[in-house]
Amino acid sequence: MKNSMIVVIMFSLILMLGCQKEDDVVREEVSVNPTAEEVLKGNQDLDIFQWDGVIYQANIDWVDALELTKKEQIGEIRRTFSEVKGFGDGDATRLPAGAKVFNVTGRGDVLIVDVGGKTKHYLALIEG
């Protein structure tokens, strides 16, 4: 009798777990910033570069309209890279090697790049 009661209880538990609605299952979603490959998938002509693991994109009207002040130089573009595979920090699709990268006053999501005395604004593509 004791064994049959245990079997009934275990069978009931298995049925209850198997019939659990999907809505009752807790899922943990993790936001991940887009990669160069993902960003360029829709448009290979985008002007992007990667800095500290984040992709930055130029030619965004509202970002270009911002009045920004360069703060300090944080680095330089290391190479123009047309292959998306292996795209890493300091790689750019349109910027030349040696272009200077600056952070800006008051905004953590925008960087300025100085290319031969002309500046371009780049917005961080961050999930979030």
Buried (B, 14 or more C-beta within 10 A) or exposed (E): EEEEEEEEEEEEEEEEEEEEEEEEEEEEEEEEBBBBEEBBEEEEEBBBBBBEEBBBBBBBEEBEEEEBEBBEEEBBBBEBBEEBEEBEEBBBBBBEEEBBBBBBEEBEEBBBBBBEEEEBBBBBBEEE
